[in-house]
Amino acid sequence: MLNEELTLRKLEILCSFVRTGSLSRTAEELHLSSVSIHKALHSLESGIGCPLFVKEGRQLKALPAAIYLAEASNDLLSDIDRILKKTRAKAGVESGQIRLGSMYSLTANIIPRMIMGTKIRRPDLDIDLFLGSNEELMKRLTEGSVDAVVIAVPTQNLPEGVQVVSLFEDQLFLASSKGSKPATADIDLSEYQHEKFLTLQDGFATTSGFYEAFQLAGFKPDVVMRVGDIFSLMNMVSGDLGHSLLPGRVRALMGDAIEFTPLLPKYQVIQRIGLMYLQANESNPNILALAAEARMLHRKNS
């Protein structure tokens, strides 16, 4: 049975002693005093409950039981070292890899720039990109399955211990096919009660903003289709299946096929886009490089 006398450090001392055969050489190797080594070995012997050493004159000699324990402990310590390295890697610490989450709508511009800039700062860094909805990515971040996310920062209920680096602000526009281009320069949503609309499924920041804008307009929109990604939604709008409300950042994706018309100020919904990561990871050099790049992009966008 394990007890407080049995520690990994004492097993490490035993391995060194069996290998060097000397208290003084073990002390030198581990940067401890010979007295500390002697006490640790006898404490280990007491904790195991069987003889491990015998005195020959002024020297301490390892018995067969101690030699067996040292050989087995070498394997154990190697396993522990491997486990700790994998644990740190899972947390994104001391790893040449980072797991970055992003909304689909950011892949046309900000994410490629952020990845390229971070790679310049840390050339050996591998970046795995995970795409999803705002809600899904926020859940991944708090669970630790991604190291950082670039999403629309929640306006409320931001989890404790999450750091935010602002990137830019965006707003929603009325998205229409080129054939259904509005006649006005600004859109009064209250005049669109009888129009058909398309939107994303629940969980996306754009979906939340979509319904918030119509709440400001005082009516519930006639939603004829909900889709699972921004690219499909834009294709449906360009095919004249209905209007939608889309953030300005996606104009670079299909601006030649979709008309983006601003809403009147009283209906405008602002999205704050930012890099988010857990405060517990803020000393991770990979996170620091990513955050530094985000701050630089924020200055350029300001």
WOWODA-V685196 format. One record per residue. N is the residue number from 1. RES is the residue in one letter. PHI is phi as a letter, one per 40 degrees, with the letter a starting at -180 (none if undefined). NEAR is the number of other C-alpha atoms within 8 Angstrom. Layout:
BEGIN
N;RES;PHI;NEAR
N;RES;PHI;NEAR
END
This chain:
BEGIN
1;M;none;2
2;L;c;4
3;N;a;6
4;E;c;6
5;E;c;8
6;L;c;11
7;T;b;7
8;L;c;7
9;R;c;6
10;K;c;11
11;L;c;12
12;E;c;11
13;I;c;13
14;L;c;11
15;C;d;12
16;S;c;10
17;F;c;12
18;V;c;12
19;R;c;6
20;T;c;8
21;G;g;10
22;S;a;10
23;L;c;11
24;S;c;8
25;R;c;10
26;T;c;15
27;A;c;12
28;E;c;9
29;E;c;8
30;L;c;7
31;H;f;6
32;L;b;9
33;S;c;9
34;S;c;10
35;V;c;6
36;S;c;8
37;I;c;13
38;H;c;9
39;K;c;8
40;A;c;10
41;L;c;11
42;H;c;8
43;S;c;9
44;L;c;12
45;E;c;11
46;S;c;9
47;G;c;10
48;I;c;7
49;G;g;6
50;C;a;6
51;P;c;8
52;L;b;10
53;F;b;9
54;V;b;9
55;K;c;8
56;E;b;7
57;G;g;4
58;R;c;5
59;Q;c;7
60;L;b;10
61;K;b;9
62;A;c;12
63;L;c;10
64;P;d;7
65;A;c;9
66;A;c;12
67;I;c;10
68;Y;c;8
69;L;c;8
70;A;c;12
71;E;c;9
72;A;c;8
73;S;c;11
74;N;d;10
75;D;c;8
76;L;c;8
77;L;c;10
78;S;c;8
79;D;c;8
80;I;c;8
81;D;c;8
82;R;c;8
83;I;c;8
84;L;c;8
85;K;c;8
86;K;c;8
87;T;c;8
88;R;c;11
89;A;c;10
90;K;c;7
91;A;c;9
92;G;g;14
93;V;c;10
94;E;f;7
95;S;b;8
96;G;c;8
97;Q;b;10
98;I;b;14
99;R;b;13
100;L;b;13
101;G;b;14
102;S;a;15
103;M;c;13
104;Y;d;10
105;S;c;8
106;L;c;11
107;T;c;10
108;A;c;10
109;N;a;8
110;I;c;8
111;I;c;10
112;P;d;9
113;R;c;8
114;M;c;12
115;I;c;9
116;M;c;8
117;G;c;9
118;T;c;12
119;K;c;10
120;I;c;7
121;R;c;7
122;R;b;9
123;P;d;7
124;D;c;6
125;L;c;10
126;D;c;7
127;I;b;9
128;D;c;8
129;L;b;8
130;F;b;8
131;L;b;9
132;G;a;10
133;S;c;11
134;N;d;12
135;E;c;9
136;E;c;9
137;L;c;15
138;M;c;9
139;K;c;8
140;R;c;10
141;L;c;14
142;T;c;9
143;E;c;7
144;G;g;8
145;S;c;8
146;V;b;12
147;D;c;16
148;A;a;13
149;V;b;14
150;V;b;12
151;I;a;12
152;A;c;10
153;V;c;9
154;P;d;6
155;T;c;5
156;Q;a;4
157;N;f;5
158;L;c;7
159;P;d;6
160;E;c;4
161;G;g;7
162;V;b;10
163;Q;c;8
164;V;b;9
165;V;b;10
166;S;c;11
167;L;b;13
168;F;a;10
169;E;b;8
170;D;b;11
171;Q;b;10
172;L;c;15
173;F;b;12
174;L;c;14
175;A;b;13
176;S;b;17
177;S;c;14
178;K;c;9
179;G;c;6
180;S;b;7
181;K;d;8
182;P;c;8
183;A;c;4
184;T;b;5
185;A;c;7
186;D;b;8
187;I;b;11
188;D;c;9
189;L;d;11
190;S;c;8
191;E;c;6
192;Y;b;7
193;Q;c;10
194;H;b;6
195;E;c;9
196;K;c;11
197;F;b;12
198;L;b;16
199;T;a;13
200;L;c;13
201;Q;c;9
202;D;c;6
203;G;h;10
204;F;c;11
205;A;c;11
206;T;c;10
207;T;c;12
208;S;c;10
209;G;c;12
210;F;d;12
211;Y;c;9
212;E;c;9
213;A;c;11
214;F;c;13
215;Q;c;9
216;L;c;8
217;A;c;9
218;G;g;7
219;F;a;8
220;K;c;8
221;P;c;9
222;D;c;9
223;V;c;9
224;V;c;8
225;M;a;7
226;R;b;9
227;V;b;11
228;G;c;8
229;D;a;8
230;I;c;10
231;F;c;6
232;S;c;9
233;L;c;13
234;M;c;10
235;N;c;8
236;M;c;11
237;V;c;16
238;S;c;12
239;G;c;7
240;D;g;11
241;L;c;9
242;G;i;12
243;H;c;14
244;S;a;11
245;L;b;11
246;L;b;11
247;P;c;11
248;G;c;10
249;R;c;8
250;V;c;12
251;R;d;10
252;A;c;8
253;L;c;6
254;M;a;9
255;G;c;10
256;D;c;5
257;A;b;8
258;I;b;14
259;E;c;12
260;F;b;11
261;T;b;11
262;P;c;10
263;L;c;14
264;L;d;10
265;P;d;5
266;K;c;6
267;Y;b;12
268;Q;c;10
269;V;b;9
270;I;c;9
271;Q;b;11
272;R;b;11
273;I;c;13
274;G;a;13
275;L;c;14
276;M;b;12
277;Y;a;14
278;L;c;13
279;Q;d;8
280;A;c;6
281;N;b;12
282;E;c;9
283;S;c;7
284;N;c;10
285;P;d;7
286;N;c;12
287;I;c;14
288;L;c;10
289;A;c;11
290;L;c;10
291;A;c;10
292;A;c;8
293;E;c;11
294;A;c;13
295;R;c;11
296;M;c;8
297;L;c;10
298;H;c;11
299;R;c;7
300;K;c;6
301;N;c;7
302;S;c;5
END
